[in-house]
Amino acid sequence: MKRIIFMLVCCVCSMLAFGQKSASLIPLKILYVGNDPSRPNPIPDAKSGWPKRNHDLGPTRMPDFKQFLDQHFKAVTLVDARDYKPALSNDYDVTIFDAQPEPLVPEKKIKDADGRIIKTIYAKYLPENFSKPVILLSGNGGMVFSIGVKFAPECVCLGADAYNINTAHEIFKNPVPVSITMPKKETPVIAKLFSKELSEQVPMWRVQKESVYEGTGYPPGVVYFHLGLNEPDAEFISGGVSAKDQHAAAIARHGNFLLWGFNAAPSDMTEEAKKVFINSICYIKKFDGQQPVVRLSADPFPVERASIAMGTDLASLDGFNRYKTMWEKSSKPGTAAPKIEWNSFLQQRYEFVKSIAGADSLAVQMDTLSLVNYCRDNLKYFNGTMERSGSIDLDVKSLGIANNDLRLLETCVEMLAQNKDKEKAMRLLKRYTNQNYNTASEWRNWLSKNRRNLFFTEAGGYKFIVAPSDWTPSNKKADDLGKTDTRVQKALSEINCLTPDKLNPVMLGAALIDGNGADKKLLVLKVKLLKNWHIYSYVPTESPFIQSQLSLELPLGVKQVGNWQSSAAKPMPGDPGVMIYEDEVCFIQELSVPGNSIKGSKATVSLYYQACDASQCLPPDTATKEIIF
């Protein structure tokens, strides 16, 4: 009887949480940073064009966002950007920047004796350890470039349509159901230039009602360089119609920062875009505390290998024809397109490849085949931080190993150990890592200890970096945790969880396996849930549901190393402030074990949880497993 009463109470609470869609509010606290219309407008005035309209629209944005956010979120606070301090974000689930605050450190330009700028130290608006979830609107993505976030502004030229979209992404699905409309439209000419694979028309999604390209003078948004957005701590979500190619980012995420490059305030968004924007706010809440792993290198700003491949693809007759078509289609009516000559076009391509080749430039003949072959054969040695001496690393080329191949480090360590070309080996080890060891044994120990967590980044300066042990790359699916480690994958496959049923919707299994090092073990848990049932990963204080908790009783001397790693949770449909686990969940905890002295000892792991489906919630329960060392 008590069980039935508890289920009925939880069902009522669940119904209240979901409620009628028009009346329910998402239980998130939002801080909106913009320009208070009661204060002087900081946007410069202009006589005409989109800058004029941008100035005129400035005072309307804060009230517009206020009205929109109040309709969908439980608590919304406004602050003028001139009054914002980073500590303010600590009390909120998500901060939305629609204007840039005063810099913590102002921009500084360093000049030579002749007064020429030789280096710019960019303004810093947030501290590097800022870890609260953030939405950055339009050009405000550039405010975090100085702390290494992978949002380097490329062009103030974003229109109203998105394309090259990851339509499977969560922001297009939940918690607010949305079905985006994507009619085919003419492919932007600049995109056709850099991608011969694109057809004459591509599916596009309308994000805002007006575009700078349609003669209305609506202010453009901003697209950002793709650099590093394909690395595991970041996501490229969508491109947009702009003066750049389809890889320029209009919507993207890096760590706890989500970029929304489009410029429209809510009243100028399409109804579909409003829903996706709400979902984006809920989505970035998942990354509270998950700072970027790879920090973008800004000195020098690296060049992507992929951009070189695209650029050299133009060194062909097909590329030449695409180049001519771009100019013909982009020329204004009544004006003649510039005359494009093959010889001058090829000369430009040759100079481009020659600058990459550096000391290898004599090997590049000024013919199409030589250009294409050179870049194709040497792209694996390309280093986008070596602009002064050419971008093909001749040290790496001499070894015949790609600079993003871990074998490069292994080979260099062996060269040191064998006293073979030691200077080159040391140059490469220090060039492609952030380490500064002096002996082969030190390098070998470092490599052995960190091999599992080494990750090559172009955005971070063409380096192998050591990712944190608790780093779960964002591109893993909910059931993918540990699958890149064959030991964990094998353990998960061998853990025998009993089949869940209606009386036992949650089943727990566990295994203990060797970790990295003689004194390390990995405790691997597998939780299987009955189809359409879930348990809770995160529950805000206002929610009636119960958050899952893991606890461990360990033998004397055994210690936990770091925090539990878990499969990715997802927002609960209809209540995005709540995060849930479904289907199968994996938890991993690293342990420090003092040798064989504890052999035969027992550890107890417990999972405290509440299981629910769409119609009922069961009383909280605890699943327990014993582990023998």
C-alpha positions in Angstrom: 0.0 0.0 0.0 2.8 2.4 0.9 4.4 1.6 -2.5 1.2 2.4 -4.4 0.8 5.7 -2.5 4.4 6.7 -3.1 3.9 5.9 -6.9 0.8 8.1 -7.0 2.5 11.0 -5.3 5.5 10.8 -7.7 3.1 10.6 -10.7 1.4 13.8 -9.5 4.8 15.5 -9.0 5.9 14.3 -12.5 2.7 15.7 -14.1 3.3 19.0 -12.3 6.9 19.0 -13.6 5.8 18.4 -17.1 2.6 20.4 -16.9 0.9 22.1 -19.8 3.6 23.2 -22.2 2.2 26.8 -22.4 2.3 27.1 -18.6 5.4 25.1 -17.5 8.7 26.8 -17.0 12.1 25.2 -17.4 13.7 25.1 -14.0 16.9 26.9 -14.9 18.2 30.3 -13.7 19.3 32.5 -16.5 21.6 35.5 -16.4 21.3 37.7 -19.5 24.1 40.2 -20.1 23.2 43.0 -22.5 22.8 46.7 -22.9 20.3 48.4 -20.6 18.1 50.6 -22.8 17.8 53.1 -19.9 21.5 53.9 -20.2 23.4 55.4 -23.2 23.6 53.1 -26.2 27.2 51.9 -26.5 26.7 50.8 -30.2 28.1 53.5 -32.4 25.7 55.3 -34.7 26.0 55.4 -38.4 24.5 57.3 -41.3 23.2 54.3 -43.2 23.3 50.6 -43.9 23.3 47.8 -41.4 25.6 49.7 -38.9 22.8 52.3 -38.6 20.1 49.7 -38.1 22.4 47.8 -35.6 22.6 51.0 -33.5 18.8 51.6 -33.7 18.0 48.0 -32.7 20.4 48.1 -29.8 18.0 49.4 -27.1 15.3 46.9 -28.1 17.4 43.7 -27.5 17.3 43.5 -23.7 13.5 43.9 -23.4 13.1 41.4 -26.3 15.2 38.8 -24.7 13.7 39.4 -21.3 10.2 38.8 -22.6 11.2 35.6 -24.4 13.3 34.1 -21.6 10.6 34.9 -19.0 8.1 32.8 -21.1 10.3 29.7 -20.9 12.6 29.7 -17.8 11.9 29.8 -14.2 14.2 32.7 -13.2 15.7 35.4 -15.5 18.0 38.2 -14.3 19.2 41.0 -16.5 22.5 42.9 -16.0 24.0 45.6 -18.1 27.3 44.5 -19.6 29.1 47.5 -18.0 28.2 46.2 -14.6 28.9 42.5 -15.2 31.6 40.7 -13.1 32.4 37.0 -13.7 31.4 36.1 -10.1 27.8 37.0 -10.9 27.5 33.8 -13.1 28.2 31.6 -10.1 24.5 32.0 -9.0 23.0 31.0 -12.3 22.7 27.9 -14.4 23.5 29.6 -17.8 24.8 33.1 -18.7 23.9 34.6 -22.0 26.3 37.2 -23.4 24.5 39.6 -25.8 27.1 42.3 -25.2 30.7 42.3 -24.1 31.5 43.4 -20.5 34.3 45.6 -19.5 37.6 43.7 -20.0 39.4 42.4 -16.9 42.7 43.0 -18.8 42.5 45.6 -21.6 43.9 45.0 -25.1 47.5 45.9 -25.6 49.3 46.6 -28.9 53.1 46.2 -29.0 54.9 48.4 -31.5 58.4 48.5 -32.9 60.7 51.5 -33.1 58.9 52.7 -36.2 55.5 52.6 -34.6 54.3 49.5 -36.4 52.2 47.0 -34.5 54.2 43.8 -34.2 51.9 42.0 -31.7 48.5 42.3 -30.2 47.7 41.0 -26.7 44.0 40.6 -26.8 41.6 41.8 -24.1 40.6 39.3 -21.5 36.9 39.4 -20.4 36.7 36.2 -18.4 39.3 34.3 -16.3 40.8 31.2 -17.8 39.2 29.0 -15.0 35.7 30.2 -15.8 33.6 27.1 -15.7 29.9 28.1 -15.8 27.8 27.3 -18.8 27.7 30.2 -21.3 25.8 31.1 -24.5 27.7 33.6 -26.7 25.6 35.5 -29.2 26.8 36.8 -32.6 30.2 38.6 -32.3 30.5 38.1 -28.6 32.1 34.7 -29.2 35.3 36.6 -29.8 35.4 37.7 -26.1 36.7 34.3 -25.1 39.3 33.9 -27.8 42.0 35.4 -25.5 41.5 32.6 -22.9 41.9 29.9 -25.6 38.3 29.1 -26.4 38.1 27.9 -30.1 35.9 30.8 -31.2 38.2 32.9 -33.4 36.0 35.3 -35.4 36.4 34.8 -39.1 33.8 37.2 -40.7 31.0 39.6 -39.7 29.0 38.3 -42.6 26.5 35.7 -41.4 23.0 35.9 -42.9 19.7 34.3 -42.0 20.1 30.7 -43.2 22.0 27.7 -41.7 23.4 24.8 -43.7 25.9 22.0 -43.4 24.0 21.2 -40.2 24.4 18.3 -37.8 20.6 17.7 -37.7 21.1 14.7 -35.4 22.4 17.0 -32.7 20.5 17.2 -29.4 19.6 20.9 -29.8 17.4 20.0 -32.8 15.5 17.3 -30.8 14.8 18.1 -27.1 13.7 19.1 -24.6 11.4 21.2 -26.8 10.3 19.1 -29.8 11.2 20.7 -33.0 11.2 19.6 -36.7 13.3 22.0 -38.6 12.3 22.8 -42.2 15.1 22.6 -44.7 14.1 23.5 -48.3 16.8 23.4 -50.9 18.3 26.7 -51.9 21.2 27.9 -54.1 24.6 26.9 -52.7 26.6 30.0 -51.7 29.3 30.6 -54.4 32.1 30.8 -51.9 31.2 27.3 -50.6 31.1 25.9 -54.2 34.6 27.3 -54.7 36.1 25.3 -51.8 34.1 22.2 -52.2 33.6 20.5 -55.6 31.4 18.0 -53.9 28.5 20.4 -53.2 25.6 20.4 -55.6 24.0 23.5 -57.1 21.4 23.5 -54.3 21.7 22.4 -50.6 19.1 22.1 -47.8 19.0 25.2 -45.7 17.3 26.1 -42.4 15.9 29.6 -41.9 17.0 30.9 -38.5 15.9 34.5 -38.6 13.4 36.5 -40.6 15.8 39.0 -42.2 19.2 38.8 -43.8 21.9 41.3 -44.6 22.0 39.7 -48.1 18.3 40.4 -48.9 18.5 44.2 -49.0 16.8 44.9 -45.6 20.0 46.2 -43.9 19.5 43.7 -41.1 22.8 43.5 -39.1 24.8 40.3 -39.9 26.0 37.8 -37.4 29.5 36.4 -37.2 31.0 33.1 -38.4 34.1 31.6 -36.7 37.1 29.5 -37.9 36.5 25.8 -37.9 39.9 25.3 -36.2 39.7 22.7 -33.5 35.9 22.3 -33.6 36.4 18.7 -34.8 38.5 17.9 -31.7 36.9 15.8 -28.9 36.3 18.7 -26.5 34.3 20.7 -29.1 31.5 20.4 -31.6 30.8 21.9 -35.0 27.0 22.0 -35.0 26.2 24.2 -38.0 27.5 26.5 -40.7 25.7 29.4 -42.1 25.3 31.4 -45.3 28.1 33.9 -45.3 31.1 35.1 -47.3 33.0 32.1 -46.1 32.7 28.4 -46.9 30.4 25.8 -45.3 33.0 24.9 -42.6 32.8 28.4 -41.0 31.0 27.9 -37.7 27.7 29.6 -37.0 26.7 27.3 -34.1 29.3 25.4 -32.2 30.4 24.4 -28.7 33.8 24.3 -26.9 33.8 23.1 -23.3 31.3 25.0 -21.3 30.8 27.7 -24.0 28.1 27.5 -26.8 28.3 29.8 -29.8 25.2 31.1 -31.5 26.6 33.3 -34.2 23.3 34.5 -35.6 22.4 38.1 -34.7 18.6 38.1 -34.4 16.9 38.9 -31.1 13.9 36.5 -30.4 11.3 38.6 -32.1 13.3 38.4 -35.3 13.9 34.6 -35.0 11.8 32.1 -36.8 9.5 29.9 -34.6 11.8 26.9 -35.2 14.9 28.9 -34.3 13.3 30.0 -31.0 12.8 26.3 -30.0 16.3 25.4 -31.0 17.7 28.3 -29.0 15.8 27.2 -25.9 17.2 23.7 -26.4 20.7 25.2 -26.8 20.4 26.8 -23.4 19.3 23.5 -21.8 22.1 21.7 -23.7 25.0 23.8 -22.5 23.8 23.4 -18.9 25.1 19.8 -19.2 28.6 21.2 -19.4 28.6 23.0 -16.1 32.2 22.8 -14.8 33.6 21.1 -17.9 36.1 23.7 -19.1 37.9 23.4 -22.5 40.6 20.7 -22.5 42.5 22.1 -25.5 43.2 25.8 -25.4 43.5 27.5 -28.8 47.0 28.6 -29.6 47.0 32.3 -30.5 50.7 33.0 -30.9 51.0 32.1 -33.7 47.4 31.3 -34.7 47.7 27.8 -36.2 46.6 26.9 -39.7 44.4 23.8 -40.2 45.7 21.0 -42.3 42.3 20.7 -43.8 42.4 24.3 -45.1 45.6 23.5 -46.9 44.0 20.5 -48.5 41.1 22.6 -49.6 43.3 25.4 -50.9 45.5 23.2 -53.0 42.5 21.4 -54.5 42.0 24.7 -56.4 45.2 24.1 -58.4 43.3 22.3 -61.1 41.2 23.2 -64.2 38.1 22.3 -62.2 39.3 24.7 -59.4 40.0 27.4 -61.9 36.5 27.1 -63.3 35.0 27.2 -59.8 37.0 30.3 -59.1 35.7 32.1 -62.3 32.2 31.1 -61.5 32.4 32.6 -58.0 33.4 36.0 -59.4 30.8 35.8 -62.2 28.0 35.0 -59.8 29.1 37.4 -57.1 29.5 40.4 -59.5 26.7 43.0 -59.2 24.2 43.2 -62.1 25.4 45.5 -64.8 29.0 45.2 -63.9 31.6 43.0 -65.6 33.2 40.2 -63.6 37.0 40.5 -63.3 39.0 38.8 -66.0 40.5 35.6 -64.7 43.6 34.3 -66.5 44.8 30.7 -66.1 48.4 31.7 -65.9 47.9 34.3 -63.2 45.7 32.0 -61.3 48.2 29.2 -61.4 51.0 31.6 -60.4 48.9 32.4 -57.3 48.6 28.7 -56.5 52.3 28.2 -57.0 53.2 31.1 -54.6 50.7 29.6 -52.1 52.3 26.1 -52.2 55.8 27.6 -52.3 55.2 29.4 -49.0 54.2 26.1 -47.5 57.2 24.3 -48.9 59.8 26.6 -47.5 63.2 25.0 -47.9 61.5 22.4 -50.2 60.3 25.1 -52.6 62.9 24.2 -55.3 61.2 20.8 -55.6 57.9 22.4 -56.5 57.6 23.1 -60.2 55.1 25.6 -61.5 52.7 23.1 -63.0 49.4 21.8 -61.7 50.5 18.2 -61.3 53.6 19.2 -59.3 51.6 21.5 -57.0 48.9 18.9 -56.3 51.4 16.0 -55.8 53.6 18.1 -53.4 50.8 19.0 -51.1 49.3 15.5 -51.2 52.6 13.8 -50.5 53.7 16.2 -47.7 50.4 17.1 -46.0 51.2 14.7 -43.1 54.3 16.7 -42.3 52.4 20.1 -42.3 52.7 22.2 -39.2 50.4 25.2 -39.1 52.6 27.0 -36.6 55.8 27.1 -38.7 55.0 30.0 -41.0 58.4 31.7 -41.1 60.4 28.7 -42.5 57.6 27.1 -44.5 55.0 24.9 -43.0 56.4 21.5 -44.0 58.4 20.2 -41.1 61.5 18.9 -42.7 62.7 17.2 -39.5 59.5 15.1 -39.4 59.7 14.5 -43.2 63.2 13.1 -42.8 61.7 10.4 -40.5 58.8 9.6 -42.8 56.3 9.7 -40.0 53.2 12.0 -39.8 53.5 14.6 -37.0 50.2 13.5 -35.5 51.2 9.9 -35.3 52.3 8.8 -31.8 55.1 6.7 -33.4 56.9 10.0 -34.0 57.4 10.4 -30.2 58.3 6.8 -29.8 60.9 7.0 -32.6 62.4 10.1 -31.2 62.8 8.5 -27.7 64.5 5.5 -29.3 66.8 7.9 -31.2 67.8 9.5 -27.9 68.4 6.2 -26.3 70.6 5.0 -29.2 72.5 8.3 -29.3 71.3 8.7 -33.0 70.7 12.2 -34.3 70.0 13.3 -30.7 69.6 17.0 -31.5 66.8 16.4 -34.1 65.1 13.9 -31.7 65.1 16.4 -28.9 63.9 19.2 -31.2 60.9 17.2 -32.3 60.0 16.0 -28.8 60.0 19.5 -27.5 58.3 20.9 -30.6 55.4 18.4 -30.5 54.8 18.3 -26.7 54.8 20.8 -23.9 57.5 18.8 -22.0 61.1 19.7 -21.4 62.9 16.5 -20.3 66.6 16.0 -21.0 67.2 12.2 -21.1 65.7 9.3 -23.0 64.7 7.6 -19.7 62.7 10.7 -18.6 60.9 10.9 -22.0 60.3 7.1 -22.0 58.7 7.3 -18.5 56.5 10.2 -19.4 55.4 8.5 -22.6 54.7 5.2 -20.9 52.7 6.9 -18.1 50.6 9.1 -20.3 50.2 7.1 -23.6 46.6 6.3 -22.9 45.7 10.0 -22.5 47.8 11.5 -25.2 45.9 13.5 -27.7 47.1 15.4 -30.8 45.7 18.9 -31.4 46.2 21.2 -34.3 44.2 24.0 -32.6 46.4 23.8 -29.5 49.6 24.4 -31.6 50.3 21.0 -33.3 51.1 19.3 -30.0 50.5 16.0 -28.2 48.8 17.0 -25.0 48.0 14.9 -21.9 44.2 15.0 -21.5 42.8 14.8 -17.9 42.2 11.3 -16.7 38.5 12.1 -16.1 38.0 13.7 -19.5 35.1 12.2 -21.4 35.2 13.4 -25.0 31.9 15.0 -26.0 31.5 13.0 -29.2 31.0 9.7 -27.3 27.5 8.4 -27.2 25.9 7.6 -23.9 27.0 4.0 -24.0 30.5 4.6 -25.4 32.4 5.4 -22.2 35.5 3.1 -22.1 35.0 1.6 -25.5 38.3 3.1 -26.7 40.0 1.1 -24.0 40.0 -2.5 -24.9 40.4 -3.6 -21.3 37.3 -1.7 -20.2 35.4 -2.8 -23.3 36.2 -6.4 -22.5 35.2 -6.0 -18.9 31.8 -4.5 -19.9 31.1 -7.3 -22.3 31.9 -9.9 -19.5 29.9 -8.3 -16.7 26.8 -10.4 -16.2 23.9 -8.0 -15.4 20.7 -9.9 -14.9 18.0 -8.9 -17.4 15.8 -6.1 -15.9 12.1 -6.6 -15.7 9.1 -4.7 -14.3 9.7 -5.7 -10.7 13.5 -5.1 -11.1 13.9 -2.3 -13.7 17.5 -1.6 -12.7 20.3 -4.2 -12.6 23.9 -3.6 -11.5 27.1 -5.5 -12.4 30.7 -4.8 -11.5 34.2 -5.9 -12.3 37.8 -5.0 -11.2 40.5 -4.8 -13.8 44.1 -3.7 -14.0 44.7 0.0 -14.6 47.7 2.0 -15.8 50.6 1.0 -13.5 51.1 -1.9 -11.0 49.4 0.1 -8.2 46.3 1.1 -10.1 43.0 -0.7 -10.6 39.8 0.3 -12.5 36.4 -0.4 -10.9 33.9 -0.8 -13.8 30.2 -0.7 -13.2 27.5 -1.6 -15.7 23.9 -0.6 -15.0 21.1 -2.0 -17.2 17.7 -0.4 -17.2 14.4 -1.7 -18.5 13.3 -0.2 -21.8 11.6 3.2 -21.3 12.8 3.5 -17.7 15.4 5.9 -16.4 17.3 6.9 -13.3 18.5 10.5 -12.4 22.0 11.8 -13.1 21.2 15.4 -11.9 18.2 16.8 -10.1 17.9 20.6 -9.2 16.7 21.4 -5.7 13.2 22.4 -6.9 12.6 19.0 -8.5 10.7 16.1 -6.7 13.0 13.4 -8.2 16.0 11.8 -6.5 19.5 12.0 -7.8 21.6 8.9 -8.1 24.6 8.5 -5.8 27.5 6.1 -5.8 29.3 5.1 -2.7 32.3 2.9 -2.0 33.5 0.9 1.1 37.2 0.1 0.4 39.8 -2.0 2.2 42.3 -0.2 4.3 45.0 1.4 2.1 42.9 1.5 -1.1 42.1 5.0 -2.2 39.9 6.6 -5.0 41.9 8.4 -7.6 39.9 11.3 -9.1 36.2 11.2 -9.5 33.8 8.7 -11.0 33.5 8.8 -14.8 30.1 8.1 -16.2 28.3 7.7 -19.5 26.7 10.9 -20.8 23.4 11.8 -19.3 20.7 13.6 -21.3 17.9 16.1 -20.4 14.6 14.6 -19.4 12.0 15.4 -22.1 9.6 18.1 -20.8 11.9 18.9 -17.9 15.4 19.8 -19.3 16.8 20.9 -15.9 16.7 17.3 -14.9 19.4 14.9 -16.4 18.7 11.2 -16.8 20.4 7.9 -17.7 18.6 5.4 -19.9 19.2 1.9 -21.4 22.8 1.0 -20.3 25.1 3.1 -18.2 28.8 2.7 -17.5 30.7 4.1 -14.4 34.4 3.9 -14.0 36.5 4.7 -10.9 40.3 4.5 -10.7 41.7 3.1 -7.5 45.2 3.2 -5.9 46.0 -0.2 -4.5 49.0 -0.9 -2.1 50.5 -4.0 -3.8 49.4 -7.5 -2.9 48.8 -6.9 0.8 45.1 -6.6 0.3 44.7 -9.7 -1.9 41.4 -11.4 -1.0 40.0 -8.2 0.6 36.4 -7.1 -0.2 35.1 -3.7 -1.4 31.4 -2.8 -1.6 30.0 -0.5 -4.2 26.5 0.9 -3.8 24.2 2.7 -6.2 21.4 4.7 -4.6 18.7 5.5 -7.2 15.1 6.2 -8.1 13.7 4.5 -11.1 10.9 6.0 -13.2 9.1 5.6 -16.5 6.5 7.9 -18.1 3.7 6.9 -15.7 5.3 6.0 -12.4 8.2 6.5 -10.0 9.3 3.7 -7.7 10.6 4.4 -4.1 14.3 5.0 -4.0 16.4 1.8 -3.8 20.0 0.8 -3.4 21.8 -1.8 -5.5 25.0 -3.3 -4.0 27.9 -5.4 -5.3 30.9 -6.9 -3.6 34.3 -6.9 -5.3 37.1 -9.2 -4.4 40.7 -7.9 -4.8 
